[in-house]
Amino acid sequence: MERIEKLKEFLRDNPRDNFVQHALALEYIKLGDDVKARNLFEEILKRDPTYVGSYYHLAKLLERAGDTSAAIKWYEEGMNAAREAGDHHAYNELQAAHDDLVH
């Protein structure tokens, strides 16, 4: 909980910090609070669709929750964002997760 409080403190100073929001979402996942994590990931990606790192984690969260169609959608959006950013590593991770889910 100490990490979460520290991250929230950082967000009070800069509420639109993608890195801190992403880190907070990952902490929520560790606690099993997928709703808060999902909300943060979606907020990040709505505000900044180029923040490639959040696509994978959001899609994995949805996949674990059994929302396959939403997970596929986010994997595909993430692949597009990674391709546009020239981030081959992220693209390959997203594609592999997508393919594992679809096939």
C-alpha positions as CSV (number, residue, x, y, z in Angstrom):
1,M,0.0,0.0,0.0
2,E,2.9,2.3,0.6
3,R,3.8,2.2,-3.1
4,I,0.2,3.1,-4.0
5,E,0.2,6.0,-1.7
6,K,3.5,7.3,-3.1
7,L,2.2,7.0,-6.6
8,K,-1.0,8.8,-5.7
9,E,1.1,11.6,-4.1
10,F,3.0,12.0,-7.4
11,L,-0.3,12.1,-9.3
12,R,-1.6,14.9,-7.0
13,D,1.3,17.0,-8.3
14,N,0.9,15.9,-12.0
15,P,-2.5,14.1,-12.5
16,R,-1.8,13.5,-16.2
17,D,1.5,11.7,-15.8
18,N,1.2,8.6,-18.0
19,F,4.1,6.8,-16.4
20,V,2.9,7.2,-12.9
21,Q,-0.7,6.3,-13.8
22,H,0.6,3.2,-15.6
23,A,2.7,2.2,-12.6
24,L,-0.4,2.8,-10.3
25,A,-2.5,0.6,-12.6
26,L,0.1,-2.2,-12.3
27,E,0.0,-1.9,-8.5
28,Y,-3.8,-2.3,-8.6
29,I,-3.4,-5.4,-10.7
30,K,-1.1,-6.9,-8.0
31,L,-3.8,-6.2,-5.5
32,G,-6.4,-7.8,-7.7
33,D,-8.3,-4.5,-8.2
34,D,-8.8,-4.9,-12.0
35,V,-11.5,-2.3,-12.1
36,K,-9.2,0.5,-10.9
37,A,-6.4,-0.7,-13.1
38,R,-8.6,-0.9,-16.2
39,N,-9.9,2.6,-15.6
40,L,-6.4,4.0,-15.3
41,F,-5.2,2.2,-18.5
42,E,-8.2,3.4,-20.4
43,E,-7.8,6.9,-19.2
44,I,-4.1,6.9,-20.3
45,L,-5.0,5.5,-23.8
46,K,-7.9,7.9,-24.3
47,R,-5.7,10.9,-23.4
48,D,-2.6,9.6,-25.2
49,P,-3.0,6.7,-27.7
50,T,0.7,6.8,-28.3
51,Y,1.5,5.4,-24.8
52,V,2.1,2.0,-26.2
53,G,3.0,0.2,-23.0
54,S,-0.5,0.4,-21.6
55,Y,-2.1,-1.5,-24.5
56,Y,-0.6,-4.9,-23.6
57,H,-1.5,-4.7,-19.9
58,L,-5.0,-3.5,-20.5
59,A,-5.6,-6.3,-23.1
60,K,-4.1,-8.9,-20.7
61,L,-6.3,-7.7,-17.9
62,L,-9.4,-8.0,-20.2
63,E,-8.2,-11.4,-21.4
64,R,-8.0,-12.7,-17.8
65,A,-11.4,-11.3,-17.1
66,G,-12.8,-13.3,-20.0
67,D,-13.6,-10.3,-22.2
68,T,-11.9,-11.7,-25.3
69,S,-13.4,-9.4,-27.9
70,A,-12.3,-6.3,-25.9
71,A,-8.8,-7.8,-25.4
72,I,-8.5,-8.5,-29.1
73,K,-9.5,-4.9,-29.9
74,W,-6.9,-3.4,-27.5
75,Y,-4.2,-5.8,-28.8
76,E,-5.0,-4.6,-32.4
77,E,-5.1,-0.9,-31.4
78,G,-1.8,-1.4,-29.6
79,M,-0.2,-3.1,-32.6
80,N,-1.2,-0.1,-34.7
81,A,0.2,2.4,-32.2
82,A,3.4,0.4,-31.9
83,R,3.8,0.2,-35.7
84,E,3.2,3.9,-36.0
85,A,5.8,4.6,-33.3
86,G,8.3,2.3,-34.8
87,D,8.4,0.2,-31.6
88,H,9.1,-3.2,-33.0
89,H,9.6,-4.9,-29.6
90,A,6.1,-3.7,-28.3
91,Y,4.6,-4.6,-31.7
92,N,6.0,-8.2,-31.5
93,E,4.8,-8.6,-27.9
94,L,1.3,-7.4,-28.7
95,Q,1.1,-9.5,-31.8
96,A,2.2,-12.7,-30.0
97,A,-0.4,-12.1,-27.3
98,H,-3.0,-11.4,-29.9
99,D,-2.2,-14.5,-31.9
100,D,-2.2,-16.7,-28.8
101,L,-5.7,-15.4,-28.0
102,V,-7.1,-15.6,-31.5
103,H,-5.6,-19.0,-32.5
